[in-house]
Amino acid sequence: MSAKDIIAENFAETLAIPLGFLSATISLLDEGGTVPFIARYRKEATGALDEVKIRNIEEKLAYFRDLVSRRETILNELRQKVESTLDRGELEDLYLPYRPKRRTKATIAREKGLEPLADYIWAQQPAAQSLLELADAFVDESKGVANISEALEGARHMWRSASRRRLICGKRCGSYCTKKASS
């Protein structure tokens, strides 16, 4: 199924217009017909669509054509970058935003709402309440945090994950700077 067919089906479903009438309207617009002309003199081809619906089709058509054009540009740029790279690290960096994320213990803790607790531990700033009192506020059976030790353990997982990411980024930046300095 081509992008044009997908767009037409999406239009037909979104605007509640039969596909045949929609295709005819798009063809008339592509031939240079104006919205008032199509609404008044091509009722048999469009199924008696009014100006508002035809204008809506025209606007959505322009949007989706821009979208398709932008998609092709992005795909071509990505394809060119992937095909021109000779370094595995660069290739992995290009793929990184699209790589499926692993469901780590830190991710699970974040889903349980323990991020503010991890931020508190990371900041290491004195507060009005103790760490145990703060952790007690995050105990919630419905979220899967049964007690204070589970809340603290989840915060530790998030803290370790953040530390590991900073270490990896630091190493990459260091190797990049070394490579640039030697060239």
C-alpha positions in Angstrom: 0.0 0.0 0.0 1.5 3.3 -1.0 1.7 6.5 1.1 -1.0 8.0 -1.2 -3.4 5.2 -0.5 -2.7 5.4 3.3 -3.4 9.1 3.2 -6.6 8.7 1.2 -7.9 6.0 3.6 -7.0 8.2 6.6 -8.9 11.1 5.1 -11.9 9.0 4.3 -12.0 7.7 7.8 -11.3 11.0 9.6 -13.7 13.1 7.5 -16.3 10.4 7.1 -16.4 10.7 3.3 -16.6 7.7 1.0 -13.3 6.9 -0.6 -14.5 7.3 -4.2 -15.8 10.9 -3.6 -12.7 11.7 -1.7 -10.4 10.5 -4.6 -12.5 12.5 -7.1 -12.3 15.6 -4.9 -8.5 15.3 -4.6 -8.2 14.8 -8.4 -10.3 17.9 -9.0 -8.1 19.9 -6.6 -4.9 18.6 -8.3 -6.3 19.6 -11.7 -6.5 23.2 -10.4 -10.1 23.4 -9.5 -11.0 25.9 -6.9 -13.0 25.0 -3.8 -16.1 27.1 -4.8 -16.0 25.7 -8.4 -15.8 22.1 -7.2 -18.6 22.6 -4.6 -21.0 24.2 -7.1 -20.3 22.5 -10.4 -18.9 19.1 -9.6 -21.4 17.9 -7.1 -21.9 14.6 -8.9 -18.2 13.8 -8.7 -17.8 14.8 -5.0 -21.1 13.5 -3.7 -22.4 17.0 -3.1 -19.7 17.9 -0.6 -20.0 21.5 0.6 -17.2 24.1 0.5 -16.3 23.6 4.2 -15.6 19.8 3.7 -13.7 20.5 0.4 -11.6 23.1 2.1 -10.9 20.7 4.9 -9.8 18.1 2.4 -7.6 20.7 0.7 -5.9 21.6 4.0 -5.4 18.1 5.2 -4.1 17.1 1.7 -1.5 19.9 1.9 -0.5 18.9 5.4 0.0 15.2 4.5 1.9 16.0 1.3 4.3 18.1 3.4 4.5 15.3 5.9 5.4 12.8 3.1 8.0 15.1 1.7 9.6 15.7 5.1 9.6 11.9 5.8 11.4 11.3 2.5 14.0 14.0 3.3 14.6 12.6 6.8 14.9 9.0 5.5 17.3 10.1 2.8 19.5 11.9 5.2 19.5 9.0 7.7 20.2 6.5 4.9 23.1 8.7 3.7 24.6 9.0 7.2 24.3 5.3 7.9 25.8 4.3 4.6 28.7 6.7 4.9 29.8 5.8 8.4 32.8 3.6 8.8 32.9 3.6 12.6 30.7 1.3 14.7 30.4 3.8 17.5 29.0 6.4 15.1 26.6 3.8 13.7 25.4 2.9 17.2 25.0 6.7 18.0 22.8 7.1 14.9 20.6 4.1 16.0 20.5 5.0 19.7 17.2 7.1 19.5 15.4 4.2 17.8 16.8 1.3 19.9 14.1 -0.3 22.0 14.7 0.6 25.7 15.4 -2.2 28.1 13.0 -2.4 31.1 15.6 -2.0 33.8 15.1 -1.8 37.6 15.5 1.9 37.3 12.8 2.2 34.7 10.4 0.2 36.9 11.2 2.4 39.9 10.5 5.5 37.7 7.2 4.0 36.8 6.4 3.6 40.5 6.9 7.3 41.0 10.2 7.2 42.9 12.0 9.8 40.9 11.6 12.6 43.4 13.1 10.4 46.1 16.1 9.6 43.8 16.5 13.3 43.0 16.6 14.0 46.8 19.3 11.4 47.3 21.2 12.7 44.3 21.1 16.3 45.5 22.5 15.4 49.0 21.0 18.6 50.5 19.7 18.8 54.1 16.0 18.9 54.3 13.3 19.5 56.9 12.6 15.7 57.1 14.8 12.7 57.3 15.4 10.3 54.4 13.3 7.7 56.0 10.4 10.1 56.5 10.6 11.2 52.9 10.8 7.5 51.7 7.7 6.7 53.8 5.7 9.2 51.7 6.4 7.0 48.6 5.1 3.8 50.1 2.0 2.9 48.1 0.8 -0.7 47.7 -1.2 0.2 44.6 2.1 1.3 42.9 4.0 -1.8 44.1 6.0 -0.1 46.8 5.3 -2.1 49.9 7.6 -0.6 52.4 10.4 2.0 53.0 13.2 -0.3 52.0 11.6 -1.0 48.6 11.2 2.8 48.0 14.9 3.4 48.9 16.0 0.4 46.8 14.1 1.8 43.8 15.7 5.2 44.3 19.1 3.5 44.5 18.5 1.8 41.2 17.7 5.1 39.5 20.7 6.7 41.1 23.0 3.9 39.9 21.5 4.1 36.4 22.1 7.9 36.2 25.6 7.5 37.5 26.3 4.8 34.8 25.0 7.0 32.0 27.1 9.9 33.2 30.2 7.6 33.2 29.5 6.3 29.7 28.9 9.8 28.4 32.1 11.0 30.0 34.1 8.2 28.3 32.5 8.9 24.9 33.3 12.6 25.3 36.8 11.9 26.3 37.5 9.6 23.4 35.9 12.1 21.0 38.0 14.9 22.3 41.2 12.8 22.1 40.3 11.8 18.5 39.7 15.5 17.5 42.8 16.7 19.3 45.0 14.2 17.5 43.7 15.0 14.0 
